[in-house]
Amino acid sequence: MTKNFHTQQEFSRLLTAAVINGSFRQALLNNPGEAISSGFGGEAFNIGEDVLKRLSTIRANSLAEFASQLASI
């Protein structure tokens, strides 16, 4: 599946939130589906249900690992 520009933008927003906020980063690593669904700073991530399901399967110990797996989604 080719990622569209909108999905790429949302992935960028997701990683930016994780970089600037340790609590969100830890939530993302512990339970990506829940963290993404909850949003960050009052902002929602506009990620389709099919992509969210795939993101929920990511298991990573660091943001670098998460980003590496995100690149293959």
DOKE-275925 format. One record per residue: residue number from 1; residue in one letter; x, y, z of N, C-alpha, C in turn. Coordinates in steps of 0.2 Angstrom, whole numbers, plus 5000, padded with zeros to 4 digits. Last residue first. Layout:
N
R    i  aa  n.xx  n.yy  n.zz  ca.xx  ca.yy  ca.zz  c.xx  c.yy  c.zz
R  NUM   a     X     Y     Z      X      Y      Z     X     Y     Z
...
REM end
This chain:
73
R    i  aa  n.xx  n.yy  n.zz  ca.xx  ca.yy  ca.zz  c.xx  c.yy  c.zz
R   73   i  5026  5003  5037   5018   5003   5037  5015  5006  5030
R   72   s  5039  5006  5037   5037   5000   5033  5029  4999  5033
R   71   a  5040  5016  5046   5042   5017   5039  5040  5012  5034
R   70   l  5038  5011  5058   5033   5015   5055  5034  5016  5048
R   69   q  5050  5005  5061   5044   5001   5059  5038  5005  5056
R   68   s  5057  5017  5064   5059   5012   5059  5054  5007  5056
R   67   a  5050  5022  5074   5050   5026   5068  5052  5021  5062
R   66   f  5052  5013  5084   5046   5014   5082  5046  5017  5075
R   65   e  5066  5014  5085   5063   5008   5083  5056  5009  5081
R   64   a  5066  5027  5090   5070   5025   5084  5067  5019  5081
R   63   l  5060  5026  5102   5057   5030   5097  5060  5028  5090
R   62   s  5061  5009  5109   5063   5016   5108  5059  5020  5102
R   61   n  5055  4997  5108   5058   4999   5115  5060  5006  5114
R   60   a  5040  4992  5100   5047   4995   5100  5049  4997  5107
R   59   r  5028  4985  5090   5031   4984   5096  5039  4987  5096
R   58   i  5014  4988  5081   5021   4990   5082  5023  4989  5089
R   57   t  5001  4986  5079   5005   4980   5080  5012  4982  5081
R   56   s  4995  4999  5077   4994   4995   5084  4998  4989  5085
R   55   l  4997  5001  5064   5001   5004   5069  5001  5001  5076
R   54   r  4986  4993  5059   4993   4991   5057  4998  4995  5062
R   53   k  4976  5001  5063   4976   4994   5065  4983  4991  5064
R   52   l  4978  5013  5057   4978   5013   5064  4979  5005  5067
R   51   v  4975  5009  5044   4982   5011   5046  4983  5011  5053
R   50   d  4961  5007  5045   4966   5002   5042  4973  5003  5044
R   49   e  4957  5020  5049   4956   5014   5054  4961  5008  5051
R   48   g  4967  5034  5046   4962   5029   5044  4962  5023  5049
R   47   i  4971  5047  5056   4974   5041   5053  4968  5036  5052
R   46   n  4973  5061  5062   4968   5059   5057  4971  5053  5053
R   45   f  4974  5063  5079   4978   5061   5073  4973  5058  5068
R   44   a  4968  5078  5087   4968   5071   5085  4972  5070  5079
R   43   e  4974  5088  5101   4973   5087   5094  4973  5080  5092
R   42   g  4976  5089  5114   4970   5091   5112  4969  5091  5104
R   41   g  4989  5084  5115   4988   5091   5116  4981  5093  5114
R   40   f  4985  5070  5105   4990   5073   5109  4988  5081  5109
R   39   g  4975  5054  5105   4978   5061   5102  4983  5064  5107
R   38   s  4970  5042  5107   4969   5047   5112  4971  5054  5109
R   37   s  4974  5035  5096   4967   5036   5097  4966  5042  5101
R   36   i  4988  5034  5100   4986   5037   5093  4978  5039  5094
R   35   a  4987  5026  5111   4990   5033   5111  4988  5037  5105
R   34   e  4981  5014  5107   4978   5019   5112  4980  5026  5112
R   33   g  4991  5010  5098   4984   5011   5096  4980  5016  5100
R   32   p  5003  5009  5106   5002   5013   5100  4995  5015  5098
R   31   n  5008  5007  5120   5001   5005   5117  5000  5010  5111
R   30   n  5021  5010  5123   5018   5005   5127  5011  5002  5123
R   29   l  5025  5020  5114   5029   5014   5114  5025  5008  5118
R   28   l  5015  5029  5117   5015   5027   5110  5019  5020  5110
R   27   a  5018  5032  5131   5012   5029   5129  5012  5026  5122
R   26   q  5031  5038  5128   5030   5031   5132  5024  5028  5131
R   25   r  5027  5049  5121   5032   5045   5118  5031  5038  5122
R   24   f  5019  5056  5131   5016   5053   5125  5020  5048  5121
R   23   s  5029  5059  5140   5024   5055   5142  5020  5052  5136
R   22   g  5038  5067  5133   5040   5060   5135  5035  5056  5137
R   21   n  5037  5076  5119   5033   5075   5125  5035  5067  5127
R   20   i  5043  5078  5107   5043   5084   5112  5040  5082  5118
R   19   v  5043  5066  5100   5049   5069   5102  5049  5074  5107
R   18   a  5029  5064  5099   5033   5059   5103  5040  5062  5105
R   17   a  5026  5074  5090   5023   5074   5097  5027  5069  5102
R   16   t  5033  5069  5079   5034   5076   5082  5032  5076  5090
R   15   l  5026  5058  5076   5033   5057   5078  5035  5064  5082
R   14   l  5014  5063  5072   5014   5058   5077  5021  5058  5080
R   13   r  5017  5071  5061   5014   5074   5068  5015  5070  5073
R   12   s  5021  5061  5053   5026   5067   5055  5023  5070  5061
R   11   f  5010  5055  5051   5015   5051   5054  5020  5056  5056
R   10   e  5002  5065  5044   5000   5062   5051  5006  5059  5054
R    9   q  5010  5066  5032   5009   5071   5037  5007  5069  5044
R    8   q  5007  5053  5027   5014   5055   5029  5014  5061  5034
R    7   t  4993  5054  5025   4996   5049   5030  5003  5051  5032
R    6   h  4994  5064  5015   4990   5065   5021  4993  5060  5026
R    5   f  5000  5057  5004   5003   5063   5007  5000  5065  5014
R    4   n  4999  5040  5006   4998   5046   5003  5001  5052  5007
R    3   k  5008  5025  5004   5006   5030   5009  5005  5037  5005
R    2   t  5003  5011  4996   5007   5017   4995  5004  5022  5000
R    1   m  5004  4994  5000   5000   5000   5000  5004  5006  5000
REM end
